[in-house]
Amino acid sequence: MKNYNVKNYPKLIIFVLFGLLYGSISLVNHYNFRTYGWDLGINNNAIFDYAHFRWNDCMIMQPSFTNVLSDHFSLYPILVSPFYWIFGTYTMLIFQISAILFGGLGIYKYVLYITHNEALSRLSLLHFFTLWGIYSALSFDYHDNVVATMFVPWFLYYFEQQKWKWSLLFFALILIAKENMALWAAFIGLGLTWKSAFEKNRRKILISLIFTVAALSYFVLVIKVFIPSLAAPGRDYLHNSFNALGSNFGEVILNIIIHPLKAFELLFVNHSGDNIYNGIKTETYLAILLSGGLALFVAPQYLIMIIPIVAQKVFNDIPMRWGISAHYSIEFAPILVIALYSVLAKLKKWKIRIASVSLAISAISCISFLDHRTSEYYNRENSQFYKKSHWTRDFNVKEAHQILQKIPEDAKVSAQSPLCPHLAFREKIYHYPYIGDANYIALIPAESNKYPLNNKSYQKAIDDFLDSGKWEIVDKNDAILILKKLN
């Protein structure tokens, strides 16, 4: 036991340090009101409903939705909901951080299995934990695809060992995260088919093809049957955001086949028509290359695996999704590391040197991207854990939390975006400026981003509430304003 503990000290230290680091980003953001209605507030309201054994009516997305599963078909909140009683509004963030650490362990075990080299495995762990995609994801709320991504190394690990029951478990966990994760899983299966064909392993070829077909079938079933059946009448799947190639997935695939040159051009050009978005796609490719992306061309099975991730990013109508901000790049993290170390495993010498240099380049580029990036809507305060501005606000945060606690638990609340995650544990919670039947309005005027209003319309709305004689101020300080509807 003594030898075991000593042997694992370095690995344990790595996990503890990065666990604390990730907490200092995600949990501090939440405490400092830098998490938002979309998407942590939505998820918090969902786990509240699930923990009380009822379907979530997606109050924060009112009046557009009647069930949160009609937006994205994610089953994680159902599984995690009991922990709401323990961790409160931090539940999904803790779940996400734990998943990232678990994903890191999967990376370590996979690389150790293919290399039988402890030092190389630790370097792969450090490489994974320092990738820019993880920090971007942690800086912006909770998202199911982040958790699903962390099951991929485990799926690959057990597939490599031909332990099919465990492979199936983690494959299923990837599928139920979100519908687009099922599409990604299909391409992971195709990548494994390619790899297995070169290994001349017929069983792996067959199993990987079964996984691919199962994932595609689940994807189609979700977007064509499950989501439409849960949506409001006349509303279909809403995330066909690829109008440069077609109005639905069928048209997109057909146009890629018929017009391959146009599709290839869209991989690189700014198709928004606004020059302000120039360079975002280039930055993404640069980030991939600096993180070990060259290995994708040496081990094309992993290039196959990221095809849908690249496509859903750069073909998208929304330029924010092209870049390296938020959670839109997290899927690259495990694939890049596994691809790199799969290539290194085949080298006879210089493995440690190349791995060390790659780690240094990746880590330095991550820090550089935290300081400067082309991608739009980048909030430095949310990401830069090493700066005072991340840890503080220009108002008394503790007092702001105390004011929010004065709102009755059974109150119907319309809350501004940064307040939604903190007030979501109730039956009726709306995203301001939607009021509905709310009898309380919770605002945070100290927040510079008044989304979806601008400063002028935001202040006018407050004045109109007070001038109407129907609302009164029940509490306020330099940051928070609470209005109550008069009977």
N, C-alpha and C positions, 0 to 999 in steps of 0.2 A: 504493500500500500504506500509506503514511503517513497519507493522508487517511482511508482505510478504518479504520485502527486508532483514530485520534482520534475518528471518528464513533461507534465502537462502545464506547469506554471506559465511558460511563455504564451501558450495558447489561451489560457485562462485570463492572463493579463490583457491580451489583445481584445478579448470579448468584453471584459469589464470596461476597459478604456473607451472602446467604441460604443458600448451601450450607454455610458455616461455622456459621450459626445452627442449621440443621436438624441438622447433625452434633452440635452441642452438646446437643441434646435427645436424639436417638435413640441415638447412639453412647455418649454419657456414661451414659445410662440402662443400657445393656447392661453397660458396664464396672462400674457400681455395683450390679449385681444387681437392677435394676428392670425386667428383661424376664422372661418367664415361660414355663412349659411350654406353656400355651395362650395365644399361638399360635406364638411364635418357636421354642420347643423342637420342636414338631411339624414346622415347616418345615425346621429345621436337620437333623433326623433324616431327613426326606424327601430333601433334597439330598445327604446323605451316601450314602443308598442308591442314588439315581439316578446319582451320580458313580461308583459301583461297578457300574453296569449291572444293577441289580436293582430290582424293584418295592418300594415302601415298605410295610412291614407295620404301620406306624403304632404303634410300640411305646409311645409316650407316651400313646396313647389306649386302651391295653389295659385290660381285656379286651373292650372294646366293638366294636373294628374289626379287620379283617384287611387292609385296604388303605386308605390315606389318601384315595384318590379316591372311596371310598364315603361319605365325609363331605361334602367339597366337591370338585367336579370341576374342579380347577385344574391347568393344565399349565405354569404359569410356573416352578415349582421344577425341572421337568425341563429347561427351557431354560437356567436359571441355574446348575444344579448344577456344571458344570465350574469355575466361579469359586470353589467351596468350597476348591479347592486353593490359591488365592491369598489370599482374604480371611477364611478360617476362619469362625468363628461370627458374624462381622459381615457375611457375604455378603448375606443378604437385606435387612438394614438399609441397606447401601450401595446395593443395587439399588433400594430404595424411595425413598431420597433422590434418587438420580439420575433416577428416573422423575418425581418432583415437579418437579425443575428442567427436565426435558425437557417436561413439561406446561406449565410457565411459558413456555417458548420457543414452544410451540404457541399459547398465548394471545396472546403478543406478535405472532406472524406473522398470526394470524387478524384481530386488531384492526387491524393495519397494512394488511392487504388490504382491509378494508371501509371504513376511514377515510382511508387515505393520509396519516396524521398521525403522525409519529414521537413527538411529545410525548405524544399521547393513548395511543399504544401502550405507552410506558414506564409511564404511570400505570396502565394495565390490568395490566401485569406486577406492579407494586408492590401493586395491589389484590389480585391473586390470591395473591401470596406472603404477604400479611398476613391472610388469611382464617382464622377460628377453626378451621374443619374440618381444616386442614392440621396445626395444632399439636396438636389433640386426637389425630389419627391417629398422628403421630410419637411422642407420649408413650406409646403402647401398642403395642409390638412391631411386627411386620410383618404386613400383610394384603394379599391379592391384589387386593381391590377398590380399594385405594389406587392401585396401579400401573395397573389397567385404566382408572380415572378419568382418568389423565394422558394416555391415548391419545385421549380424546374430542375435545379441541380440534383434534388433528391430523386426525381423521376429518372433523370439520366443516369444517376449513380446506380439505382436498382435495375434499370434496363441493361446497363453494361454488365451487371452480374447475373442477368437473366433470372432475377427474383421477381417473377411476374405479379404476385399478389401485392407486393409493396409498390411495384411500378404502377399497377392499376389504381391503388389508393391515391397516390400523388397525382396521377393523371386526372382522376375524378375531382380532386381538390382544385386543380387548375381550371377544369371545365366550369365548375359551379361558381367561379369568381365573377365572371362577367361574360357576355356573349362573344365579345371580340377575343377573349382569351381562348375560347374554343377554336376559333379560326387559327390563332397562333399555334395552338396545340397540334392542329392538323399539319402545319408546316414543320413543326418539330418532329412529328412522325415521319414526314417525307425525308427530312434530313437524316434521320436514323435509318431509313430504308436505303438511302445512298451509302451511308457508312457501312451498313450491314452487307450490302452487295459487294463491296470491295473486300470485306472480311470473308465473303463466301459462306456466311452463316444463314442457312435457309430459315431456321426457326426465328431468328431476329428479323429477317426480312418479312416473314409472314405476320409476326406480332406487330411490327411497326406499321405495316399496312392496315392491320385491323384497328390500331389506335387512330390512324389517319382518317379512315372511313367513319369511325365512331365519333370523332371530333367534328367532322364536317356535318354529319347527320344531326348531332346535337345543336350545332350552330344554326342550321336551317330550321330545325324544330323550334328553337327559341325565338328567332326573329320572325318566323312565319306563323307560328301557332301560339306559343306561350305569351309573348309580349302583346300581340294584338288582342288576345282574349282577355287580358287584364287591363287594357287601355280603354280610355273613354271611347264611346261610339264614333266611328269614322276616323280614328287616329291609329296609324300604323307605326312601324318602327321609325324613330325620329333621327337616327344617327347616320343617315346616308348623306354625309357631308362631303361629297366628292363630285360636285357638279361640273368640274373641268373634264370629267370623263363620263359622267352619266348620272341619272337621277336615282338609280338604285344599284344594288350590288351586281345584278345580272348585266345591266348596261355597262357598268364599269369593267367587268371582266371581259365582256364582248369587245369593247372599244380598245382595251389593252391588246387583245389578240389581233383586231383588225387594223389598229393604228399604233403599232409598236414604237414608231419613231416619236410620235406625239407623247406617248407614255414615258419614253426615255427622256425626252426634253423636260417633262414636268418633274422629273426627279431632281432637277437642278435649278430651273428658272422660277422666278417670282411670278406666279400666275394670278396674283390678286389685282394687278393693275395699279398698285400704289407703290411708289419707289421707296417708301419708308420701310418696307419689308425686305429690301434687298439684303442679301448676305446671310439671312437666317439659315437657309438650307446648307450653305457652305460651312457655316459654323458647326452645324450638327455633324457633317461628315468629318470635319477636322477633329472634333471631339472624339469621334469613334476611332479614327486612325491613331490619335495620341494615346488612346486607352488600350491599344493592342489590336486594333482593327485590321492590321496587315495580315494577321494570322487567318482571317476569314478567307483570303484568296489562296492560302496554302491548304486550308482544310475547308473545302467548299460545302461540306455538309452543314456547317454552321452558318454559312452565307445563306443557304436555303432556309434555315430556321428564322432568319430575321427579315425575310422578304415581306411578310404581311405587316411587320412593325414599321419598316421603312415606308411601305406603301400607304398605310393609314396615316402616317405623319405628313409626308411631302405632297400627297395628292389631295390633302384636306383643304376645305374652303377657308379654314380659320388659321391665319398665319402663326398664331401662338403655338399651335400644335406642330409646326415645322421644326421648332427649335429645341433647345436643351433645358428650358425652364419647366417648372412644375413636374408632374408625374408622367409626362409624355415620352420619356426616354428610359424609364426604369428597366424595361425588358431587355435592353442591350447589355445590362450589367453582367448577368451570369453567363450569357453566351460569349461575350468578349473574353472573359477570363478563362472559361473552359476551352474556347478555341485556341487561345494563346498557349495554355499549358498542355493541351493535347499535342500541339506542334513541338513544344519544348521536350515533351516526353520521348520523342523519337530521335532527339539529338544525342550524339555520343559524348559530347563535351560542351562546356561553356553554358550549361543550362542555368546554373545559379547566376552567372554574370549577366546573361541576357534577361533573366527574370528580374534581377535587381535593377537593371537599367530601365526596363519597361515599367516597373513599379515607380521608379523615381520620375519618369516622364509623365506617367498617368497622374501621380499625386500632385506634381507641380502644375500640370494643366488644370487639375480640379481647382486648386487654389486660385489660379489665374481666372478661371471662369466664375468663381465666386466673387471676384473683384470686378471683372469686366466681361460683358457679353453683349452680343448683338440682339439676341432674342428679346422680344417685346414683353412688357409687363413684368419685368424682373424687379422684385422687391428685395433690395440688398439687406434691409434690416431683418428680414425673415430668415436669411441664409447665413449671414456673417457672424457666426457664433463667437468669433475671436474679437469682436468689436463691442464697445460699450453700448452702442445704439441698439444692438440686438436685445440686450438685457434690460433695457429701461424704456420708459415712455415719458412723454412730456406732461404727464398727469399722474395722480396718485392711484396706482393700479389696485392696491389693497382696498382703498376706500370705494373704488368703482365696483368691486366685487361685493362689498358690503351693501351697497345701494341696491344691486340687482337681487340680493337675497330677500329684500323687503317685498318683492312682488309675490303675491300669494301663489301657491303651487297649483291651485285650480283656476287661476286667472287665464283668460284668453289673451294672448300677447302677439302683437305685431312688432318684430324686433329688427333693427338694422343688422346688416350682415355679420359684423364681428361679434354681435351679442347673441345671435341665433344659436351657436353651439352651446352656450352657457345656459340658455333658457329653453332648450329643446325638450327637456323631460317633462312634458305636459301633453294633454290631449290636443290642444289647439295652439299652434305656434305658426305664425305667418312671417314671410320675408317682407319687411318694409320695402317699398311703400304700399304693398297690398295690406289692406286693413281688415277686410271681411267683417266678422262679428266680434273682433277683438275689443276688450274693455280696458286694455293697457297698451301703451306704445312705449317701447324702450329704444332710446336713441343714444348715439355716442358722437356728439358734435365735434369732439376732439379728433376724430378720425378724419384724415385729409381726403380719403377716397369715399365719396358719398354715393357710390354705386347703388342703384342704377341712375341716380339723380346727379345733377351738378350742384355746385355750392348755392347758386341763386335759387333754383327750384326747391332745394332742400330747406333753405331758410324760409322761403315763402310758405311752404307746407306747414312748418311749425307755427308761423304767424297766423295762418288760416285756422289751424286747430284752436289756438288760444282765443282768436277773435270770434270764433263760432259760438262760444258760450257752452259748447258741449263737452269740452275737455278742460282739465285742470292739471297743473303741475303738482305732483305729489312728492317728488324728491329730485334733487339735482346737485351737481357739483361742477367743477371745471371740465369734466369729461362726459358725464352721464346726465341724461334728461329723461325722466319718467313721467308720462302723462297718463291720467286716468279718466275714463269716460264717466260723465256725470249721469246720474239716473234720471 
